[in-house]
Amino acid sequence: MDFFTLRRQIAEIKQRFAAPPQVVKALDLAPEGYGLLLKAPEGWFCLEIHLVPDHQGIWLSRQWDEAPVESSLTRTLNRLSRDGWMIGLTLYSSAAFPPDRVVQLSLTVRDRFFATKKISHLLIELTGRVANLLVCDESLTVLDLHRATGNNRLRMPYRPPVLEGPPPVGHLGTPGEAELVERVLAGPPASWKGRLANFSPLMTRELAWRCAAAGPAGEAAAPRRALWEALVAEATGPGPVSVYRQDGKVRAVVPVELRHLAEAAERLTFPTVDEAMAWVDAHEVRAVRLARAREQARARFAADLAARLRLHAELTADLARYRDGERYQHWGHLLLANLPAITPGATSVTLTDWETGAPVEIPLDPARSGPANAQRLFKLCKKAMRGREEVGRRLAALDEEIAWLREQIWLCETATSPADLMLPPRRAGRRAATVDQGSREGKEAARRLKPLLELDGCRFYVGRNGRQNDLLTFSLARKTDVWCHANDVPGSHVIVKRPDGPPTPEDRRRGAVLAAWFSFARQAGKVAVDVTEVAHVRRIPGGGPGRVSYTHQKTYYVDPSEARTWLEGAAPTGGDPA
């Protein structure tokens, strides 16, 4: 977001509210952003602050992707501004730093006991690849920040970004700047970069193109100055906001027409910056970000699944060998019954099997005697018997883990938001990825989970990854709430919860329908779904988040397509602040 787009965006946000909106809370946004949940007579909004280079800026939205964790910066924001008011939004400037792409957002909180006001400021630096967000007190002392930089540290006065090279000229509203701009424009266009205040490289190229298009008249400083003034007037006027797409990527979001991109790029126009950024977010950034996050999470789980499938094949081969354990015992008895037939130093001996009458070749250790070889075979038999029991136990546990990994891969492939994705831990054990339901972290994370929909006063929660499944079942749900999961296929945990008592039989059936819809068997005509109370659901010790065992279940056979009509009328996830 360049300077002119940001300047217009700030004006649009201020015009959106007739009175200062209330700050209900701060939240983390996926993948690297922050938000302020605002309540105003005009409705609920989230003021999104994004710092990633491919989608940098601030805008208002009614739908947002809340991250599954709360950062320390968000906790600081909630401590300073929760239930306060947003009283100011402007471009930051000082005596040494003219207005640029640094936004100052002012918040106030009234102390009801002492009847005093406490003011804090958010400074949002959108000045390039290294964007930053700083929380400051009333005197602009830094209290917390997104990332430490060379010019800003905790508990130090805020210092704006340092501009390299000679200071640019042409700042809006500064007397005498036009003459300085004319001196810069007297040079070749290649020397303009970084010399014109508030002009991004794209705006500089646009000015150079317009000067070249003017022909010989555009080569003099005075006509160039007139073209610069016209471009600034267009950028600060009420015209449409343009989104330029080239080679499948967004090149620019600007309040001017970039004529030098007319043939190379597609142009879309919007009446406001909010609408332009919402379109970019929905059709470009969010889709690409979701696909990238899906593939990253899926690849990690797929690698873990491949390793466990290899281990499963090895254990299956071991189990096949151990199943012949009784044969070693039979050979040992044959050797003891035919000791005179064994030649010292022989590597094998052929004896007649008294059960079948067929000859049997038995391998021998040439360094051992006949009785010692028999004892060796008896030990192999005992080892095989123990190994068969151990390998069977390990295969059963491995089968459950493979089923869990396949479920996580399916959840990755069907995720609708980066916040729905979960990466497997690399070094820590699987159990470390779960959250203790009694811990502060577990309660806070569960509090951020919202019901997917509400029917007749009953709330239905759906887990979108293993961690959410774990939080829903063991942190949010009560013992008397109902738990649903599709039988023997990957799917989401569904929690059925009534605020005024236990769920009704119809609530249970609806929960089963939702569990069938959010499962691998969505396309089937009838799906078996296990339904039980949360009190009968247990974590599998040492298992990954969301791996459970359960009892006292009742199996429902439901049609998943019934859920489609309910979901079409549901409010979008994250859009309902209640």
N, C-alpha and C positions, 0 to 999 in steps of 0.2 A: 504494500500500500504506500503510494508516494505521498508527498506533503499535501498536495492539493486535494487528493481523495480523502486523506485523513482530516484535513481542515473542514471539508464539507461534511464528512461523517459526524464530526463533533457537533456541528451546527444542527444536523438532522436529529441527533439523539436528544439535544437540549430542547428542540421544538416538539419532540414526541410527548413530553410530559408537561402538563400545565402547572404542576407543583412538584417539589423535590420528591422522588420516589423513595420508599422505605427499603432498606437493605435487610432482607430476611436472613440471609446467610451467604457465606462464600463457599465455593466448591471447586474441586479439581475437575478439569475436562480432559478427555482423551483426545490425542495422545500426549500433548505437551501444552496445556493451557489452563486458564483459571476462569472462573465466572462469578458474578455477583447476581444472586437471585433477587429481583426487584419486584416490589408490589406497589401498584399505583392504581388510581381510578380507571386508567385505560386498560388495566389487566396485569397479568403476570408476565415478566420478561426475564431473560438471562442476558446480562451484559457479558458477552464472551470476549476474552482477551487471549489471543493466540500468538505464540512466539516462534513457531516453526517457520523456517525460511520460505517454504512453498505456500504458506497460507497465513501471512502475518497481518495482524490488525486487530481492531475492536469493532464489534457490531452487536445489535440487539437481535435476539431470536426467541421463538416460542418453543423450540425443540432443541435439545442439547444432549450430548453424550457424556454423562458423568463418569469419571474414572472410579475404579473399584477401591482405591486407597485414598487416604487423606494426607497431603503433604504437610510438612511443618510450616510452610508459608501460608497455607490455607488455614491452619490452626491459629496462626498469628492474626490473620485477617478476621477470623470469626471472633477472636478475643477483643479486637479493637473496634469492629464495625457492626457486629451482629445486632439486629434490631435498631440500627441507626438510620441515617438519611444521607442520600447522595446530594450534596449541596453545590457541587461545582465540577465542571468538566471543561478544560481549556488546554491550549498548547502551552507547555512550560516555556518560560523565557526568563532571562536575568540580564544584568548589565553586560556580562561577558558572553552570553549565549542567546542570540536572537531566536525567535520561534522556529522550531524545526520539528522533526518527527518524534518529539517527546511529549507525551500526554500527561497532564496533571489532573488526577481525579480526587476530589476532596470529599471526606465523609465526616459526619458529626454524630456523636452519641450523647444523649442527655442522661446524666446521673439523677435518677428519681429521688434518691435519698438526700443528696447534697444540693440538688437543683443547679448543677453546673454542666457545662458543655465541654466535651473533649473532642478535639479535631485531629484527624489524621489524614495523610495523603498517600495516594498510590501514584508512583511515577512509572510510566510505561514507555520504555525506550524501544522504538521501532525503527532504528537507524541503520539497519542492514542485516547481515547474516547473524550477528550476535545480538539478538534482542534480549531485553531484560525487564523484570518487574521488581520494583523496590517499594517496600512499605516504610513510610516515614512518619514521624510525629509532627506536631504543629510547626516546629522550627526546622523541619526538613532534615532531621537526624535519622540516619538509616537504622531501622529496627529489625528488618528482615529483608531478604532478597532472593530472587530466583537463582542467580548465579553470581559468584564473586568475580569482580573485574579489577583491573589495575587501578581504576580511579574511585572505586567505591568499596567500603568495608563496613562491617557492623559497628554501630555506635559512633560513626563519623558523619560529619555534615555531607549532604549529597553534593556530588560534583558531576555536572553534565558531561556528555561525551566530548572528547577532545577532537577538534577538527584538524586534519592534516593539511599541510600546504598553505598557500595564501588564503585569507578569509574571502568567502564568496561575496558577491555584491548583488543588489537587487532585492533586498528584503522588503516584504510588503509593508506599506505604511511608514517607511523610513525616508525622511526628506533627503534629497540630494542623491539618492541611489540611482535614479535614471541616468544621470550623467556618467556615473561609474560604469553602469551597464553598457553605455554606448562605447566607452573605451575598450571594454572587454570584447564587444562585438566587432570592433575594428580589426581584430586579429582573425586569423583563419579559423573555420569551424572546429578544427581538430584541437584548438587551444581553449575551447569553451568548457570542456568537461571539468566539473568541479568548481568552476568560477562563477556560475550563475546560481544564486541562492534559491533553494527550494526546487530546483530543476533536477529531476532524475535523469539518468542517461537516455531514457526513451524520450523524455520531453526535450532534452538538448538535441537529440537527433531529429525530432519533429521540427524544432525551430530551424535547424540547418536545412532541412528539406524545404521548408516554406521559403526560406531566403533564396535557395537555389531555384525554386519554381518561379520566383519573382523576376528572374532573368537578370540583366545587367543592373537593374535598379536595386536588386537585393544584395549587391556587392558593397554598397556604401553603408557606413555606420548608422546614419540617420534613418534610412528605410528599415534597416535591421532592427533598430530600436523600436520603430513603429510596429513591426511584426511581433517583436517580443511583448510589447504592451498589449497587442491584440490577443496573443496566446494566453497571457496572464488573465486578461479580462474574461476570456472564454473559460479558463480553468476555475475562476472564482465566481462565475455566473450560475444561473439556475438551469442550465441545459441538462440533457440526459447524461447518465453515467454509462460509459462504454466498456464492454468486456471484449478483449481481443484474444482469439484462439488461433494458434498456428501449430501445425504438425501434432494435433491432438493435445496440446498443452495451452494453458492460459498464459499469454504473454503480458497482459497488463489489465488493470482495472483503473480507469482514469476518467475524469469529468470533461475530457476534450476529445475531439476527433483526431486520431493519429493518421493523417493522410499518407504518411510514408509507408504505412502498413496496409493501405487500401487493397492492393492486389495480392499481397502475400498472406494476409490473415483474414479470418472471418470476424465480423463485428456484430455484437449483440448490444442492444441499448436497454436501459432500465431507468425508471424515474428517480430512484434513490440509490444510495450506496448500499443500504441494508439489503435491498432486493437483489442488487448485483452480487454482493458477497454471499447471500443465501443461495443464489443459483450456482455460483462457483463451488460452494461447499457441497451442495447436493449432487451436482452432475460431474464435477471434476475431482476435487480434493478428497471428499469422503469416499467415493467409489474406489479411487486409486489406493488411498490409505487402507481401506478395509481389505482390498485384495492383497496388498502387501502384508498386512498383519495376519490375515488368514493363512497365507502361504508360509510365513515364518513360523507361526504356531503349529500348523499342520506338519511342516517338515521336522520340527523337533519331536513331536509325538510319533511321527512315522519312523524316525530313526530309532527311538526307544522301542517301538513295536517290532522293527526288524531284528534288533538285538535279542529281544525276548523270543521271537519265533525261531531264531537260530538256536538259542538255548533249549527251547522246547524240543527241537529236532534231535539235539544231542541227548537230552534226557530220555526221549522216546527210544533212541537206539540203545541206551544203557538198560532201560527197562526190558527191552527185548532180550538182551543178553542175560539179565538176572532171572528171567522167567525159566531159563534152563538150569536153575540151581539144583533141582532134584537130580539132574543127570550127573552132576559131579559126585553126589552122594552114592548113586548107583555104581558109578565107575570105581569109587573107593571100595565098595563091598566086593566088586568083581576082583579087584587086585588082591584083597586079603584072602579071598577064596582060591586064588590061583598063584600064590607066591612062588612055587617052584618053576612056573612058566616064565618068570621074569628074568631076563639075562642082565647081569650087572653092567652098568654103563650104557644100556640101550636108551634110545630117545623115544621109543614107543613100543607097545606090545599089542598083539591082536588076540582077543579072547572071545569065547562063545558066550553070548548073552543068554542066561538061563531062562529069561522071560520070553524072548522071541526066537531063540535058537539061531539067530543071525550073528555073523562075526562082527566084533566091535573093536575098532582101533583106538587105543587110549594113549594120549601123549604122556611122556614121562620126563622127569628131570634126571639126566644121567648121573648127576652128582649125589643123588639120594638113593637110599635103599627102597625095596618094595614097600615095607610098612610106612616109611617116611613119605613116599609118594601118595600112599593112601590117605595119610593124615593131611597132606597138602590139599588133596581133593575135598576132604571133609571141611577144611577151613574155607575153601572157595565156595562150598555150598552154603555155609553159615553167612559168609560175606554177601552172597547173592540174595539170601533171604532178607538180611538187614537192608541191603541196597534197594530191593524191590519195594519194601515198605517206605523207605526214605524218599526214593525217587517218585513213588506214587503220591506222597504227600506234597513234594515240591511241584509236581506236575499239576496237582489240583490248585495250588496257590498261584502257579504261573498262568493257568487257564483263566482265573479270575482277573489277574492283572492284564492279560491280553484283552479280555472283554472290556475292561475299564479303558485301556488305551484306544481301542476301536471306538468306544463311545466318545472319548475326547476328540478324536479325529472327526467324527460325525458332527460334533458340536462346533468344531472349528469351521467346517465346510458350510454350516447353516447359520453362522453368526451374522447378525445384522448390524453390529457396531463393534469397533475395536475394544470397547469396554466389556463386551461379552466374551472376549478371548482370554485364554489363560495359557501361559508358557510353563512347561514342566521345569522343575528345579534341576540345576546342573550338578551341584556338589552335594547339597543337602539331601537327606532321605525324603522319600515320598511323604512320610508322616509330617515332616517339617512344613509342608505346604498347606496343611490344614490350619484352621484357626480355633483356638480353645473357645468353646461356646460361652464360658463364664468370664473370659478376659474382657478388658476394656476395648481392645481392638476388635474382638468378635462382636460385641454389642454395637460398637460404632459402625462397623461394616454392615451388619444386619439392618441397622436403622436406615441406611441409605437404599436398601432394596425396596422397590415399590411394587404393588400388585399389578399384574398384567391387565386384569379387568375385574369388575365388580358386578355380580348378578344377584338381584334380589337381596342385597345387603351382605352377600357372602363374597369374600375377597379370595382371588386365586393368584398365587405366586408361582412363577416358573423360573427355574435355574437355567442360565444360558451357558454355564461351564462348570467344571468340577468344583471350583471354589464357591461359586454361588449356590450350587446344590448343597454343599456342606453347610454354608451359612444359613440357608433357608431351613434345613432340617434340624440343625442342632443349635442355632442361635436365635432365629426368629420364631420358629414354631413352638407352640405349647404342646404338652404331652397329649392333650385331648384333641388337637388338630389332626387333620387327615392327610396322609402321605400317599401319593400315587406315582406309579412308574410302569411303563410298558414292560410286559413279560418277555424276558430273554432277548431283547433287542436294545441297541443303544437309544438313549432318550434322556429327557430332562426329568428332574424331580419336580413334582407339582405339589404345592402345599395348599390345602383348602382350609380357610380360616374364617370363623364368624366372630365378630366382636362381642356378640350377646349370648354366646353359648356354643355347644357342639354343632358341627355341620349336620344338615338334614340328609336323608337318603338321596334326595335329588341333587344336593350339593356334591355328594360323593360321586354320583354318576357323571355330573358335569366335570368334576376333577379328572375322572377317568378318560372322558372324551378329550380334554386338553392334553393329558399325558400321552394319549395315542397320537394326537396331532403333532406334538413336539417330540416325535420319535422317528426312528428309521422306517417304521411301518406306516407312515402317513398315507401312502397311496393305497393301502390295503382296504378291502371292504369292511372287514371286521378285525379288530385288534384285541388281543387279550391284555388286560391291564390289572396289575395287582394293587389293591387298595387296603391300607391298614392304618391304625392310629400311630402317631409319631412315637408314642411310648414303646412301641414294639420294633422300632428301627434302631439298629446299632451300627456304629462304625466298625469296619474291619481293621483290627490292630495292625499297624505298620502299612496300611494301604494308602493309596492316594486320596486326595480330597474328593468326596462324593461317593467313595466305595463303601457300600453298606450291606448288611444282612438284615433280614426282617422275618417276622413270624405273624401268626394270627391274621393272615391276609385273606381277602375275598377277591376272587377274580371276576372282573366285569368284561363282557364282550361288547365293544362299542364301535360305532362308525365315526372315524376321525373327521370326516367332512362336516359333521354337525358343528364343529368349532368355527368354521369359516365365517358364518353369519355373526357370531359373537365378536370375533376379532375385527371384523370390518367396521363395527360400530364402536370399538374401544378407542380411548384416547391414546396418542402416541406415547411410547415410553420416554420418560424424562420431561414430557410436556406438562405434566400435572404436578404442581408443587405441593399439593395437599398430602 
